[in-house]
Structures are given as structure tokens and as C-alpha cells.
Amino acid sequence: MGFLLKQTSAHDVCRAIREVQKGKTFFSSSISRRLDRLNPPSLGRAGLPGRTNVKLTSREMEVLQLIAEGKANKETASELGIGLKTVEKHRGHLMQKLDIHDTAGLTR
């Protein structure tokens, strides 16, 4: 339901926990700023015109976050405790859902 950077303050960690308990999402401020730049209000959730109903699973969001952090598939698999093929499958779904055709696009 959210993402925090390792450097997040204890105060923000507590705020994040409270927000997630309420069923809301919480992102570190630097991640929120990046998402805002990628997703202007006039565009869809994925930042692409005409793709306003893109729904990502929580696992796809986790994989996307790690891709954005520059993690390789093997690192992502290890960090999430899933298989390499599963990461590759999630990456493929992300590319298809977001209509992105390369890793650089996912990272952006």
C-alpha cells in the first residue's frame, strides 16, 4: 500500500503505518514527487493518454518500484522472495499494461 525509502524518518514511518492501516497509500516524499511528474492530472494513472483504467497489482507495484530503483531481475526476485521467472512475468505484465516496450521506459 506504499513505499518508503531506507532513509525515511521514524516520524514518517509511523505516519505511513497509520495511513496504510486506514486503507490509504503512503509514499516517501521523493517517490511522490516522481509519481506526480510521471502522472500529470490530465493523463491516466500510468501517465499515458487513453490508459486511465490501468490497474496494477500490489506485487506489480513492488516489482515496478524495484525496477525504478535499478534492481536487476535476480535482485528483485531475491528481495521479494519469489522466483526469477515470476519477476520476468510481472515485468512482462507491467510492460503490457503500461504500453511500455523497454526497461528504460519502466525505470522512467
C-alpha positions as CSV (number, residue, x, y, z in Angstrom):
1,M,0.0,0.0,0.0
2,G,3.0,2.3,0.0
3,F,6.8,2.7,-0.4
4,L,9.3,4.2,1.9
5,L,13.0,4.8,1.3
6,K,15.5,3.4,3.7
7,Q,16.4,6.9,4.8
8,T,12.8,7.7,5.9
9,S,12.5,9.3,9.3
10,A,10.8,7.4,12.2
11,H,8.1,10.0,12.2
12,D,7.3,9.3,8.5
13,V,7.4,5.5,9.1
14,C,4.7,6.0,11.9
15,R,2.6,8.2,9.6
16,A,2.9,5.6,6.8
17,I,1.8,2.8,9.1
18,R,-1.2,4.8,10.3
19,E,-2.2,5.7,6.7
20,V,-1.9,2.1,5.5
21,Q,-4.0,0.9,8.5
22,K,-6.7,3.3,7.3
23,G,-6.6,1.6,3.9
24,K,-4.8,4.5,2.2
25,T,-1.5,4.6,0.4
26,F,1.7,6.3,1.5
27,F,4.9,7.1,-0.4
28,S,8.1,8.8,0.6
29,S,8.1,12.4,-0.5
30,S,10.7,11.9,-3.1
31,I,8.8,9.0,-4.6
32,S,5.6,11.1,-4.5
33,R,7.3,13.9,-6.4
34,R,8.5,11.4,-9.1
35,L,5.0,9.9,-9.4
36,D,3.5,13.4,-9.7
37,R,5.9,14.2,-12.6
38,L,5.1,11.0,-14.3
39,N,1.4,11.3,-13.8
40,P,0.1,14.8,-14.5
41,P,-3.6,15.2,-13.8
42,S,-4.6,15.4,-17.4
43,L,-3.2,11.9,-18.1
44,G,-4.2,8.5,-16.9
45,R,-2.8,6.7,-13.9
46,A,0.2,5.3,-15.9
47,G,0.9,8.8,-17.3
48,L,-0.3,7.7,-20.7
49,P,-3.2,9.3,-22.6
50,G,-6.1,7.0,-23.1
51,R,-4.9,4.5,-20.5
52,T,-6.8,5.8,-17.5
53,N,-8.0,2.4,-16.2
54,V,-4.7,0.8,-15.8
55,K,-4.8,-1.3,-12.6
56,L,-1.6,-2.7,-11.2
57,T,-1.5,-5.4,-8.5
58,S,0.4,-4.7,-5.3
59,R,3.1,-7.2,-6.4
60,E,3.4,-5.4,-9.8
61,M,3.8,-2.2,-7.9
62,E,6.6,-3.7,-5.8
63,V,8.3,-5.1,-8.8
64,L,8.0,-1.7,-10.6
65,Q,9.4,0.1,-7.6
66,L,12.5,-2.2,-7.6
67,I,12.9,-1.7,-11.3
68,A,12.8,2.0,-10.8
69,E,15.5,1.7,-8.2
70,G,17.7,0.0,-10.8
71,K,17.5,-3.5,-9.4
72,A,18.1,-6.5,-11.7
73,N,15.6,-9.3,-12.0
74,K,17.7,-11.5,-9.9
75,E,18.0,-8.9,-7.1
76,T,14.2,-8.3,-7.3
77,A,13.5,-12.0,-7.0
78,S,15.7,-12.3,-4.0
79,E,14.4,-9.2,-2.3
80,L,10.7,-10.2,-2.8
81,G,11.3,-13.9,-2.1
82,I,9.9,-15.0,-5.5
83,G,11.4,-16.8,-8.5
84,L,13.3,-15.2,-11.3
85,K,10.7,-16.4,-13.8
86,T,7.9,-14.8,-11.7
87,V,9.7,-11.5,-11.8
88,E,10.1,-11.8,-15.5
89,K,6.4,-12.5,-15.8
90,H,5.5,-9.4,-13.7
91,R,7.8,-7.3,-15.8
92,G,6.1,-8.5,-18.9
93,H,2.7,-7.7,-17.5
94,L,3.8,-4.2,-16.5
95,M,5.1,-3.5,-20.0
96,Q,1.9,-4.8,-21.5
97,K,-0.4,-2.9,-19.1
98,L,1.5,0.3,-19.3
99,D,2.2,0.0,-23.0
100,I,6.0,0.4,-22.4
101,H,8.3,-1.6,-24.6
102,D,11.7,-1.4,-22.9
103,T,13.2,-1.5,-19.4
104,A,14.3,2.2,-19.7
105,G,10.7,3.1,-20.0
106,L,9.7,1.2,-16.9
107,T,12.6,2.8,-15.0
108,R,11.3,6.3,-16.0
